Amino acid sequence: MISLQRVEKLHIFTLVSRLCIGSSPTSSKSSLYANGHRPISQFPRFSTFQVDFHEKRHLQVRREAQAALLDYFYETRNLPFLDAENLSRNSPNFLNRLLKAVLIYGDGENDCDFRRLVTRYLRYHPVNEFEAFFESIGLCPSDYASFLPCVSVSLSDDELLLHNYYVLCNYGIEKSRIGKVYMEAKEVFSYNDGVLQSKIKSFENWGLRHSLVVEIISCSPHLLIGGDNQEFHDFLEEIKKLGLNLGWLEKHVRGCDYCDWKCMLEVMCLLGELGLRDEQIGQVIKNHPGLLLECSGRCTLCLFGLLLKFGTTPSGAQAVFHHFPKVSVAGFTRNLLRSYQFLVGINMPFRDIVRMFSLYPLLLGTCQLKKVGSLVHLLNCGVSRICKMVEEDPYVLRKWIRGVRVERLQQPSRAARGRGVKARFLETLGFVEKSCEMERILRLLMGKGEELQERFDCIVNSGLSQENALAMLRSNPRVLNMSKDVIERKIDVIVRELGYPVSVVLTHPILFTYTTKRLKLRLLMHKWLKDEGSVKAESSLRSFLKYPEERFVRCYVNPHPGGTLVWEILKRKMDSSSEMA
């Protein structure tokens, strides 16, 4: 019987430890499953039952601990019942730490009644009531760590704190938002009797309703200690002048975490400096409250600075705010920045970008454009064509916003004609129309069809047969991307100057891809090394040409005693001949 109690207690403690650290209530794998049996989690019916059981047990443990904590605060510490209930229910981190301490303190005990365990622990280990209090008003442990008293653990020792806390609660401020008041205006909780009530009453004397005062204090606690009171008063006078009633302010300020009244006042003054009349400003703000209240107007000031940076005139900025779309100000500003990056990405000249921002700011601010690379792939065209399309019709940007399907552009007629000429040229050489081989070569060929035929004839006239030239074209189509003069000059260097047979260009078509200077220098060095017996006669020319100069010198030149001298002489000859040319 004792062993069964220990097993049950171990199971309960495991559940509580998971509850404290916030881990999921999934059971660990047992060694019984090592022999091939399927774990119960693979059977949905039994697995669901197991998870529900753990969750219910977690809730039961938490309720028992909360009940014990409530009894402790109410009966032992003599706190009012509502305060004791609030502290026990709304301080989860404090409760988790308490449960961990109970687990350590009760190690080896057979009692599984957690309410009894917590009660017994609290009887001999008084807790710091300030920790639970600060957490219950919305502060996390890292926030209130510096606020904890050094010599006191009882809330009743700080009468002013509790008194002003009750004043705020009784006025209607949510307990979870009082922590913000404590963080930003700690002096409020040191006021003597009647001081805080008089300060709150002063807001009502300005004509503010009770519910509006609650919201104002919640988002701007510094007003209770005299900070920005003049700016707030000026703000109220300004919105009244614009035709905005206090009911409108209460509706849109509800739930705000922070309000910078001075910044919002600057936004209203800015709209007036742009030429808008008071009635127009009031209508603009009424239609788009975010212009004034989103980040306390900072987003609007950033947007205005961005418009000015791109050359927008005051009248243009006035039109933007007067016809502002139904989007957030921050989102509109982000879209403008992304549109600028898009226009830069398609290589649009800066003067044209300035013109776009001056004429189409609303369009650019409402389009969340795709990235340039994605659009190039989807349209199957280059950035120059995209830039031309935007210049011809800026509203084409609406077709390229994120989430919209983009159709591929048809090939321009000029490119189609050029592709047809190249295809006919390949057909005359014996390639099959629309075959994979022809498509591969067409993608690599550059130039007009007439030029390709001329270059091919040049290779044939150098001494190669038609079949050999065709084989070289199949292996390296880029040979025909060089002009006729370049092909003739390289063949002349290889065959006439260096004495290689013309067949070498068939076995090594890569020779055409290097510059004449590099080709001549490397082949001369290869010929000298071969005469000296440093390299094999059948060694590949490819390795002599493909290596960078540093590696070529290290692998082929330096091993020969006189290689370095010959290499420098050849380089000087090449340099002098290039200067004379």
Residue, then its C-alpha position, 0 to 999 in steps of 0.5 A: m500500500i505504501s509503495l502504491q502511494r509513493v507511485e501516485k505521489l510521484h505521478i502527481f509531482t511530475l504533473v505539477s513540475r510540468l505545470c510549473i515549467g509550462s511543458s505539454p502534458t504528453s507522456s514520456k516513452s516507456s521502456l515497454y515500447a522498446n520491444g515493438h509495441r505501439p505507444i498509446s499516443q498512436f491510438p487517438r481514442f486512448s491518447t485523447f483520454q490520456v491528454d484530457f486526464h493530464e489537463k484536468r489534473h493540472l487544473q485541479v492542482r492549480r485550483e487547489a494551490q490557488a485556494a490555499l493561497l486565497d486562504y493564506f492571504y485572507e485569513t493569515r495576512n488579513l487582506p480584504f477578500l477581493d484583494a486576496e482573490n485577485l492576488s491568488r488568481n492573477s499571479p501565475n508566475f508567483l504561483n508556479r514558483l510557490l508550487k516548485a518550492v512546495l515540491i522541494y519542501g514536501d519531498g518524501e511526503n505521501d500526502c497528495d492533497f496539494r491544498r494541504l501541502v501548500t497551506r502547510y508550506l505557507r505556515y512556515h514560509p511566509v511569502n512576499e506579498f508584493e510579488a503577487f501584488f505587482e504581478s496581479i496589476g500586470l507587471c512581469p517579474s523582470d519589471y517589478a524586481s527593482f520595486l520590491p521593498c528591501v525590509s518588508v514582505s507585507l502589503s499592509d506595511d505600505e498604506l499609501l500604496l494600497h490607498n492609492y491602489y484602491v482609489l484607482c480601482n474604485y474609479g474604474i481603472e482595470k487592475s491589469r492596467i494599474g501596473k502601467v501606472y506604477m511603471e510610468a508614474k510611481e509617485v502616484f502611489s506615494y500621494n497622501d489621502g485626497v491628492l490623487q482624487s483631486k488630480i483625477k477630479s481636475f480632468e473632469n473639470w475640463g469637461l471629460r466624462h468619467s469613462l474618458v478619464v479612465e482611458i486617458i489615465s490608463c494610456s498616459p499615467h504621467l498626466l497624474i504627476g503633472g507631465d505634459n498637462q499643458e500639451f494635453h489641454d492644448f490637444l483637447e482645445e485643438i480637437k474641439k476647434l476641428g469639430l471632433n467631440l470628446g466622444w470620438l476621442e473616447k472611442h478611438v483612444r480606448g485600449c491604446d497603450y500610449c499616447d503622445w499628446k505633443c506629437m499628435l498636436e504636431v500632426m494637426c499643426l502639420l495638416g494646417e500648414l499644408g493648407l487644409r482648413d480646420e473643417q477639412i482637417g477634422q474630416v480627414i482625421k474623422n475618416h482616418p483616425g490612424l493619421l492622428l492616433e497610430c503610434s501617436g502620429r509618428c507614422t504620419l510624420c515619417l510618411f510626410g518626411l518620406l514624401l518630401k524626400f522624394g520631391t512631393t510638393p506641399s500641395g501633393a502631400q495635401a492631396v495624399f492626406h485628403h484622399f488617404p486610402k483605407v489602410s494603416v499609415a504604417g502599412f502605407t509607408r512600408n508600401l512606399l519604401r517597398s515601391y522605391q526598392f522595386l523601382v530601383g530594382i528594375n533600373m528605373p532612372f532616379r528622375d523617373i522615380v521622383r516623377m512616379f512618387s510625385l504623380y502616383p503616391l497613392l498608387l505606390g502606397t496601396c500596392q504591396l508589390k512582389k519582389v523584382g526577381s520573382l516578377v522577372h521569373l513569372l513574366n519571363c522577361g527582363v527588368s528593362r521591359i518591366c521598367k518600360m511597362v511601368e513608364e508607359d502605364p504605372y497602374v500596371l503595378r496593381k497587377w503585380i501585387r502579392g497574392v495576385r496571379v501573374e500571367r507570362l508575357q508573350q514573346p515580343s514579335r522581334a524576338a520571335r522573328g530572330r528565334g525563327v531565323k536561328a531555327r531555320f539556320l539550324e534546320t539547314l544544318g540538319f537539326v530536327e525542328k523543335s527537338c531538344e537538341m535544337e532548343r538547347i542550342l537556340r538558348l545558347l546562340m546569340g546574334k542574327g541568323e545571317e551572322l551565324q551562317e557567316r561565322f559557320d562558313c568561316i570555320v569550314n573555310s579554315g580547313l574543317s569539313q562540314e561534318n567536323a564543324l557541325a560536331m564542334l557546334r553540337s559540343n560547344p554552340r557558343v563558338l558561333n557567338m564570336s564575330k567572324d573577325v575574332i574567329e579568323r584571328k584565333i584560328d590564324v594564331i593556332v594554325r599559322e603562328l603556333g603550327y597546330p593542326v586545324s583539327v585541334v579546334l575540333t578536339h578542343p573547341i574551348l580554345f575559342t573562349y579565351t582571349t587571343k593574348r592568353l591563348k598565344l601565351r599559354l600555347l607558346m609556353h606549352k610548346w616550349l615545355k613539350d620541346e624540353g620534355s617537361v610535359k607529355a606530348e599527349s597532355s591536354l591543352r585544356s589544363f594549360l588554358k583553364y588554370p588561373e595564372e598563379r596555379f599555371v605558373r606553380c604547376y607547369v612553369n616553376p618545376h622547370p629550371g628555366g621555366t620562369l625566365v622563359w615565361e617572363i620573356l614571353k609575357r614581355k613579348m606579348d605586352s610589347s606586341s599589344e602596345m604596338a598594336 
